[in-house]
Amino acid sequence: MEHKDIYILGIESSCDETAASVVKNGREVLSNIISSQIAIHRKYGGVVPEIASRKHIEHILPVIDAALESAQVSLEQVDAVAVTCGPGLVGALLVGLSAAKSLAWAAGKPLIGVNHLEGHVFANFLTDKNLEPPFLALVVSGGHTALLKVTGYNSFEMLGQTRDDAVGEAFDKIARVMGMPYPGGPEIEKLAQEGNPKAIDFPRAMLDDPFQFSFSGMKSAVINYLHNEEQARRPVNRADVAASFQEAVTDVLVQKSVLAIKATGLKEIVLAGGVSANKVLQNKLAAAAEQAGARLAHPTKILCTDNAVMIACRGYYMYQAGVASPWNLNAAPSLKLG
């Protein structure tokens, strides 16, 4: 019997990127269109939800049209429409959802609501064609930090997550305190290259639970350090602060991941989410995983940040499992992982 190609249209609008993509058979990217709002929100020091929603309304249809045109696939050829339904900013999510529902309804295609965080994990299937479950996933983004056991294409087991701040949130807050533009993570990473990661010994919260995280104490320690130095009128080496903070954060992420590798006996670990683009984290985790007898996979830079390719990929595996969403699917701003 002849194998039929499956085309999934993915739509993503959970924060400040309006994105659409067409993915063939779950792993072949035919188009990846992203309209970013970073320049707009930078002057406010972070994402303004109302502005983000308005920009999504302006960009959503042109971005979808561009994705279909670039892929040379018509809406009639698409097998299903996958869309982020959460977590994220409620207004932003609703724009993507409304567009996806309208297109799916008009074309008579199934609608598939995708968890944005599961999408980030699935970005790894597009970078590493040989990756298959089971594996571990370290999800590190602006809103989430979690260790996840991916037992199958549609089954996940939460091992542990952050009790307070997400790692990306900590990066952004320290960057803001140091007067850097939004988004702060890449700015800290850039400045840290000029600093000494061992200059300042910031605390590492290891907690009693081996798979849970906490970054609020570390964030406070950096802010207190900066405040104390300023009060004492001592000059601050900003690059050393950035490098030492990054070192403390990545130490915790790597140590917890190694504990999870050893506890589960899994031989592969993937990075997922915006912070997975951090080169220091990639290098340290790759080395530590190898020492623990495992292999690290991480997405290419464009697939680390929010995109619709990962949503289409996740949607493909849901479609294969016969999963479809009802037409009254609503935005779930606090949707949990797994």
N, C-alpha and C positions, 0 to 999 in steps of 0.2 A: 504494500500500500504506500502511496506517495505521501511523503511528509509535508504537511502544510505549514508554511511560515506564519508565525504569530506576530502581529504588530501592535504594540501598546503605545498610546499617546499618554505621556505623563505631564501633569500640571502641578506647579509648586508656587505657593504664595504665602508661606507661613510667617515671614518677617519682612525684610526689605529687598528681597529679590523676586522679580516676576520671571518665572521660567517655564519653558515647555520643551518637550523632547519626544522623539519617536525612537523606540528601541525594538529591535527585531530579535525574536527568540530569546529574550531575556538577557542576552549578553553582547549584542551587536548594536552599537550606538549609530543611528542614522542621522540624528540631529541633536544639537544641544544649544538652545537659545536662552540667554540670561540677560535680563535688563536689571542692572544694579542701581540702587538708590544711595549708595554710600556717600557720594559727593553731596547729596541733598541733606542727609542727616548729620554729616560731619560737623556742620556749624552749630548744631544743638548738643553735640557731645554724646549722642546716642540716638536710637530709633524713636521717632515721634509717631505713635500708632495711627493717629488721625491722618497725618501726611502720607504715611505708608499706604493706608487703605486707598486714598485718593489716587496715588500714583499707580497702584495695581489696577484700578478701574481704567486708567488711561492706557496702560500697556498690555493688559492681559490678552485682548484679541489680536493685536498686531504680532505679539510674541508667539501665540499659538499658530497663526497663519504662517509666520516665518519658519516655525519648526516643521510643519507639514510640507511646506514648499522646499525647504532645505533637504528634507528626507525623500522628496519626490514620492510621497505617499498621500493619497486622498483620504478624507474623513471616512469615505465608504470602505476603504481598504483596512482601516483600523479595526482591530478585534475588540478592544475595550478602552475605556478612558479611565486612567488612574489619577487620583488627585489627593493631595495632602488634606486630611481632615483634622489634624491636630498632632502634637501640641503646637501652639503659636499664638499670635495676636488674633483675637477673635474677628475683628473687622477685616484684616488681611486674609485670613483663612476663608471668610465668606465670599470674597471676590473670586478666588480660584474655584471654590465649590460651585458657585452660581454658574460660572462659565462651563465647568465640566458637566454639570447636570444638563444644561441647555444643549450642549453639543451631543452628549450621549443620548438624550431623549430624542432630539431631532434626527439623529442618524440610526436610532434603534440599536444602540450598542450598550453593553453592560457598564455600569458605573462601579468603580472600585475605590473605596475610601482607604487611604494608606496612612499609617502612623509614620510621621516625619522621621522619628528616631530609628525605626526599623529600616527606613529608606537609607539613612546614613550607613548602617551596617551593610546593606546590600550594595552600596557603591563599590565595595571590595570585589564583588563578582564581576564588575566591568573592567577592573584593573588586572585582576588575577583570574585568568580563564580556567585555571585548574582548581580553584578553591571550591570546596564542597563541605557541607556540615558533616560531623560536628566540629565546632571550633569555639574559641573564646572571643568575646568582643569587648574592647575597652571603648566606651562611648564618652567622648570628651568634647563638650560644646559650650556655648554661652549659657544655656539653661540646664544642662544635664552633665552629670558625671556618674557613670555606672559600669559595673562589670556584669556581663551577660553571657550565659552559656547558650549558644545557638545549636540546638539539638537536631533541627531539621529545617527545611526551607520555610516551614510555617509553624515552627514550635521553638519557643524561647523560655529560658529559665533565668530569672533575676538572681544574681549572687549577692550583690550589694550595690548601694549607691551613696550619694552624698547626703549628709544630714543637714547641711546648710547651703553654702554657696557652691555653685558649679565652678569648675576650673576656669572656663572662659570668662565667666562673670568676675572672678578674682583678677584675672589678667586685665580686663577692661577697667576695673575700679582702681587698680594700682597705676595703670597708665593715665587715668584721668587725674588722680592725685598728683602725678608727676608732670601734668600739663601737656600730655601727648594727645594727638587727635584720635577720634574714633575711626575704625575699630582698634582697640588698644593692643590686642594680642600680637599682631605682626610688628607693631612699633616697639614693644618690649623685646621681642626676639631680635630685632635689628640692633637696638641699643646694647643688648646683652653681649653681642659679638665683640664689643670693645672692652668689656668688663671682666673682672675676675670672679668666677662662680663660687670661690671659696672665701671671698673677702668678708662677708657678713654671714653669721650662722643663724639663719632664721629657723624657727621651730618647724618640725615635721609632725603633724598629728597622725599617729598610726592607729589610735583607737583600739578598744578591746576586740571589736569585731574585725576580723582580718580583711573583709571585703567592703567595709564601709569607709567613706571618705569624709573629711571635714577641712574646709579651706578658710573659714571665717577667722580662726585664730592666727593663721599665717598672714592673712590680709591685714589684720589689726596690728600685728608685729611690725610689718613693713611701714604702715602709716605712723605708728608710734616712733619707730626709728627715725623717720624723716622729720617728724615733729620735734623730737628731742634734739636732733642735730641742729635744727633751725633755731630752737630756743637757746641752745648753747653757742650759737653763731659759728658753728664749725662748718667748713665747706663739705658738701656732699658729692661723692663721686657717683653720679647718676647711673653710669654704665655698670659699676659694681653692684648697685642696688638691684638693677634689672637682672643682671646675671645671677646674683645670689638668690633672688626671688624665684627665677625660672628654675634654678638648680633644685631648690627646696620642693617646688611643685612637682617637677618631673621625677625626683627621687621617690616621692610618695606614690605616684602613679605606677612607676616601674616596680617598686617593691610589692605593692598589692597585686599587680598583674602576675608577678612571678609566684606569689603564694597561690594564686588561683590556678596557674598552670600546674603546679605541683599537686594541689588538692584534687584537681579534676583528671589529671593525667592526659589532658588534651595536647596535641602536638602542633596546633596552629592557633595563633592569636591575631586578631585584626584590630586596627585602629579605625574609629569612626567619629565623625563630627568635625566642626571647624578647627578645633585645636589639634586635630591629627595632622595638620599641615606643618606643625612645629618640628623643625629639623632635629633639634636637641632631643625631643621626646622620641622621634623616630629612631635616631641612632642609639640612644640609651636602651630603648625597649628591644630593638633588634639584637643588640649584644647580649642583654640579660636573658632574652627568650632563647637564644642559641645556646647559652650556657646551661639553661634549664632543659635543653633537648627539644625545643620547639622552634617554630618559624614564624616570623612576623610578616603580615601583609598590610599594606596601607594604600588608600586611594591616591591617584594623581592629584596635584594641587587643585585643579578646577573642580574635581569631584569631592574635595574635602568640605568646601563651603556649600551653601544651599544651592541645589540644582534639581532639575526635573528628571534627569537621567536615572537617578537613584529611585525616584518615585515610580517611574515606568518599569524599572527592573523588579522592584518589590511587587508592583502590580501584576507583572507577568507570572510570578510564582503563585500569587493568590488566584489569578485567572486559571492557571493549570490545576489548582486544587478545587476549582468550582466555586470560589468565593466571590460574591457580588454584593453590593450595598443597596439598601432600599432607596427610593427616590426622596424620602424625607430625611436622608442623612444630614446631620447638622455638624457645625464646627465644634470641636472639642478642645478648647484652648489648654486644658490641663491633662490631656490624654497621657496615660502612663506607658512606659516602655514594656514590651512583651505582653 
